[in-house]
Amino acid sequence: MSQIDITKMSSKGQVVIPAELRRDMREGDKIVVIRNNDQIILKKADKFDKNIEEDLEVARRAENAWKEIGAGKFKRMSPDKFLKEIRSLK
């Protein structure tokens, strides 16, 4: 399941990834950084898929979803129903 947290950038451009979100990461791991409009996507380099188009499509969909949420175009549902709906999109 996705997790969300808030962090901030230092004056040197450094960003701390909250501990809960970096559970399977270790010091020295390489991270791919992708910028897509207003989004910055971090992905472990060893998990990086050579097909960047899929990652950008996910980012595009997420950006559109945030726009719809901002415009009040969303519906509430239980986490189980949400996961079932997401899995049906595959």
Biotite code that builds the C-alpha atoms (Angstrom):
import biotite.structure as struc

atoms = struc.array([
    struc.Atom([0.000, 0.000, 0.000], chain_id="A", res_id=1, res_name="MET", atom_name="CA", element="C"),
    struc.Atom([1.237, 3.503, -0.729], chain_id="A", res_id=2, res_name="SER", atom_name="CA", element="C"),
    struc.Atom([2.518, 5.686, 2.052], chain_id="A", res_id=3, res_name="GLN", atom_name="CA", element="C"),
    struc.Atom([2.679, 9.465, 2.187], chain_id="A", res_id=4, res_name="ILE", atom_name="CA", element="C"),
    struc.Atom([4.775, 11.682, 4.407], chain_id="A", res_id=5, res_name="ASP", atom_name="CA", element="C"),
    struc.Atom([6.058, 15.259, 4.407], chain_id="A", res_id=6, res_name="ILE", atom_name="CA", element="C"),
    struc.Atom([9.670, 16.378, 4.404], chain_id="A", res_id=7, res_name="THR", atom_name="CA", element="C"),
    struc.Atom([11.512, 19.544, 3.447], chain_id="A", res_id=8, res_name="LYS", atom_name="CA", element="C"),
    struc.Atom([14.519, 20.577, 1.420], chain_id="A", res_id=9, res_name="MET", atom_name="CA", element="C"),
    struc.Atom([17.610, 22.036, 3.067], chain_id="A", res_id=10, res_name="SER", atom_name="CA", element="C"),
    struc.Atom([19.438, 25.127, 1.826], chain_id="A", res_id=11, res_name="SER", atom_name="CA", element="C"),
    struc.Atom([21.857, 22.721, 0.110], chain_id="A", res_id=12, res_name="LYS", atom_name="CA", element="C"),
    struc.Atom([19.068, 20.968, -1.801], chain_id="A", res_id=13, res_name="GLY", atom_name="CA", element="C"),
    struc.Atom([19.117, 17.900, 0.412], chain_id="A", res_id=14, res_name="GLN", atom_name="CA", element="C"),
    struc.Atom([15.884, 16.065, 1.145], chain_id="A", res_id=15, res_name="VAL", atom_name="CA", element="C"),
    struc.Atom([15.461, 13.515, 3.924], chain_id="A", res_id=16, res_name="VAL", atom_name="CA", element="C"),
    struc.Atom([13.339, 10.510, 3.031], chain_id="A", res_id=17, res_name="ILE", atom_name="CA", element="C"),
    struc.Atom([11.294, 9.731, 6.172], chain_id="A", res_id=18, res_name="PRO", atom_name="CA", element="C"),
    struc.Atom([12.443, 6.554, 7.958], chain_id="A", res_id=19, res_name="ALA", atom_name="CA", element="C"),
    struc.Atom([9.177, 4.686, 7.409], chain_id="A", res_id=20, res_name="GLU", atom_name="CA", element="C"),
    struc.Atom([9.439, 5.234, 3.640], chain_id="A", res_id=21, res_name="LEU", atom_name="CA", element="C"),
    struc.Atom([13.027, 4.001, 3.360], chain_id="A", res_id=22, res_name="ARG", atom_name="CA", element="C"),
    struc.Atom([12.683, 0.715, 5.229], chain_id="A", res_id=23, res_name="ARG", atom_name="CA", element="C"),
    struc.Atom([14.274, -1.421, 2.486], chain_id="A", res_id=24, res_name="ASP", atom_name="CA", element="C"),
    struc.Atom([16.937, 1.145, 1.553], chain_id="A", res_id=25, res_name="MET", atom_name="CA", element="C"),
    struc.Atom([20.503, 1.170, 2.791], chain_id="A", res_id=26, res_name="ARG", atom_name="CA", element="C"),
    struc.Atom([23.275, 3.758, 2.901], chain_id="A", res_id=27, res_name="GLU", atom_name="CA", element="C"),
    struc.Atom([24.967, 3.870, -0.493], chain_id="A", res_id=28, res_name="GLY", atom_name="CA", element="C"),
    struc.Atom([21.924, 2.664, -2.471], chain_id="A", res_id=29, res_name="ASP", atom_name="CA", element="C"),
    struc.Atom([21.621, 4.470, -5.786], chain_id="A", res_id=30, res_name="LYS", atom_name="CA", element="C"),
    struc.Atom([18.354, 6.260, -6.524], chain_id="A", res_id=31, res_name="ILE", atom_name="CA", element="C"),
    struc.Atom([16.992, 7.365, -9.879], chain_id="A", res_id=32, res_name="VAL", atom_name="CA", element="C"),
    struc.Atom([15.370, 10.816, -9.748], chain_id="A", res_id=33, res_name="VAL", atom_name="CA", element="C"),
    struc.Atom([12.709, 11.633, -12.349], chain_id="A", res_id=34, res_name="ILE", atom_name="CA", element="C"),
    struc.Atom([11.053, 15.020, -12.713], chain_id="A", res_id=35, res_name="ARG", atom_name="CA", element="C"),
    struc.Atom([7.653, 15.112, -14.380], chain_id="A", res_id=36, res_name="ASN", atom_name="CA", element="C"),
    struc.Atom([6.094, 18.565, -14.301], chain_id="A", res_id=37, res_name="ASN", atom_name="CA", element="C"),
    struc.Atom([5.321, 19.206, -10.605], chain_id="A", res_id=38, res_name="ASP", atom_name="CA", element="C"),
    struc.Atom([6.320, 15.716, -9.469], chain_id="A", res_id=39, res_name="GLN", atom_name="CA", element="C"),
    struc.Atom([9.659, 14.287, -8.459], chain_id="A", res_id=40, res_name="ILE", atom_name="CA", element="C"),
    struc.Atom([9.795, 10.507, -8.475], chain_id="A", res_id=41, res_name="ILE", atom_name="CA", element="C"),
    struc.Atom([12.462, 8.554, -6.600], chain_id="A", res_id=42, res_name="LEU", atom_name="CA", element="C"),
    struc.Atom([13.088, 4.945, -7.529], chain_id="A", res_id=43, res_name="LYS", atom_name="CA", element="C"),
    struc.Atom([15.768, 2.537, -6.353], chain_id="A", res_id=44, res_name="LYS", atom_name="CA", element="C"),
    struc.Atom([18.222, 2.083, -9.210], chain_id="A", res_id=45, res_name="ALA", atom_name="CA", element="C"),
    struc.Atom([18.316, -1.707, -8.815], chain_id="A", res_id=46, res_name="ASP", atom_name="CA", element="C"),
    struc.Atom([14.527, -1.763, -9.305], chain_id="A", res_id=47, res_name="LYS", atom_name="CA", element="C"),
    struc.Atom([14.582, 0.718, -12.169], chain_id="A", res_id=48, res_name="PHE", atom_name="CA", element="C"),
    struc.Atom([12.802, -0.579, -15.229], chain_id="A", res_id=49, res_name="ASP", atom_name="CA", element="C"),
    struc.Atom([14.492, 0.226, -18.518], chain_id="A", res_id=50, res_name="LYS", atom_name="CA", element="C"),
    struc.Atom([11.042, 1.185, -19.814], chain_id="A", res_id=51, res_name="ASN", atom_name="CA", element="C"),
    struc.Atom([10.752, 4.701, -18.387], chain_id="A", res_id=52, res_name="ILE", atom_name="CA", element="C"),
    struc.Atom([7.464, 5.267, -20.217], chain_id="A", res_id=53, res_name="GLU", atom_name="CA", element="C"),
    struc.Atom([5.557, 3.188, -17.668], chain_id="A", res_id=54, res_name="GLU", atom_name="CA", element="C"),
    struc.Atom([6.926, 5.252, -14.777], chain_id="A", res_id=55, res_name="ASP", atom_name="CA", element="C"),
    struc.Atom([6.040, 8.495, -16.546], chain_id="A", res_id=56, res_name="LEU", atom_name="CA", element="C"),
    struc.Atom([2.531, 7.226, -17.256], chain_id="A", res_id=57, res_name="GLU", atom_name="CA", element="C"),
    struc.Atom([2.048, 6.460, -13.558], chain_id="A", res_id=58, res_name="VAL", atom_name="CA", element="C"),
    struc.Atom([3.279, 9.962, -12.734], chain_id="A", res_id=59, res_name="ALA", atom_name="CA", element="C"),
    struc.Atom([0.922, 11.508, -15.302], chain_id="A", res_id=60, res_name="ARG", atom_name="CA", element="C"),
    struc.Atom([-2.043, 9.631, -13.853], chain_id="A", res_id=61, res_name="ARG", atom_name="CA", element="C"),
    struc.Atom([-1.108, 10.670, -10.319], chain_id="A", res_id=62, res_name="ALA", atom_name="CA", element="C"),
    struc.Atom([-0.826, 14.299, -11.376], chain_id="A", res_id=63, res_name="GLU", atom_name="CA", element="C"),
    struc.Atom([-4.258, 14.157, -13.025], chain_id="A", res_id=64, res_name="ASN", atom_name="CA", element="C"),
    struc.Atom([-5.716, 12.551, -9.905], chain_id="A", res_id=65, res_name="ALA", atom_name="CA", element="C"),
    struc.Atom([-4.335, 15.359, -7.707], chain_id="A", res_id=66, res_name="TRP", atom_name="CA", element="C"),
    struc.Atom([-5.888, 17.919, -10.059], chain_id="A", res_id=67, res_name="LYS", atom_name="CA", element="C"),
    struc.Atom([-9.261, 16.167, -9.791], chain_id="A", res_id=68, res_name="GLU", atom_name="CA", element="C"),
    struc.Atom([-8.992, 16.043, -6.008], chain_id="A", res_id=69, res_name="ILE", atom_name="CA", element="C"),
    struc.Atom([-8.209, 19.768, -5.981], chain_id="A", res_id=70, res_name="GLY", atom_name="CA", element="C"),
    struc.Atom([-11.287, 20.392, -8.121], chain_id="A", res_id=71, res_name="ALA", atom_name="CA", element="C"),
    struc.Atom([-13.477, 18.350, -5.754], chain_id="A", res_id=72, res_name="GLY", atom_name="CA", element="C"),
    struc.Atom([-13.945, 15.516, -8.274], chain_id="A", res_id=73, res_name="LYS", atom_name="CA", element="C"),
    struc.Atom([-13.366, 12.468, -6.132], chain_id="A", res_id=74, res_name="PHE", atom_name="CA", element="C"),
    struc.Atom([-15.317, 9.836, -4.274], chain_id="A", res_id=75, res_name="LYS", atom_name="CA", element="C"),
    struc.Atom([-14.783, 8.311, -0.861], chain_id="A", res_id=76, res_name="ARG", atom_name="CA", element="C"),
    struc.Atom([-14.437, 4.565, -0.481], chain_id="A", res_id=77, res_name="MET", atom_name="CA", element="C"),
    struc.Atom([-13.020, 2.047, 1.928], chain_id="A", res_id=78, res_name="SER", atom_name="CA", element="C"),
    struc.Atom([-9.365, 1.030, 1.540], chain_id="A", res_id=79, res_name="PRO", atom_name="CA", element="C"),
    struc.Atom([-10.441, -2.498, 0.547], chain_id="A", res_id=80, res_name="ASP", atom_name="CA", element="C"),
    struc.Atom([-12.771, -1.231, -2.173], chain_id="A", res_id=81, res_name="LYS", atom_name="CA", element="C"),
    struc.Atom([-10.076, 1.175, -3.396], chain_id="A", res_id=82, res_name="PHE", atom_name="CA", element="C"),
    struc.Atom([-7.480, -1.610, -3.672], chain_id="A", res_id=83, res_name="LEU", atom_name="CA", element="C"),
    struc.Atom([-9.967, -3.855, -5.465], chain_id="A", res_id=84, res_name="LYS", atom_name="CA", element="C"),
    struc.Atom([-10.716, -1.084, -7.969], chain_id="A", res_id=85, res_name="GLU", atom_name="CA", element="C"),
    struc.Atom([-7.008, -0.353, -8.514], chain_id="A", res_id=86, res_name="ILE", atom_name="CA", element="C"),
    struc.Atom([-6.203, -4.020, -9.062], chain_id="A", res_id=87, res_name="ARG", atom_name="CA", element="C"),
    struc.Atom([-8.983, -4.295, -11.644], chain_id="A", res_id=88, res_name="SER", atom_name="CA", element="C"),
    struc.Atom([-7.212, -1.663, -13.807], chain_id="A", res_id=89, res_name="LEU", atom_name="CA", element="C"),
    struc.Atom([-4.299, -3.988, -14.601], chain_id="A", res_id=90, res_name="LYS", atom_name="CA", element="C"),
])
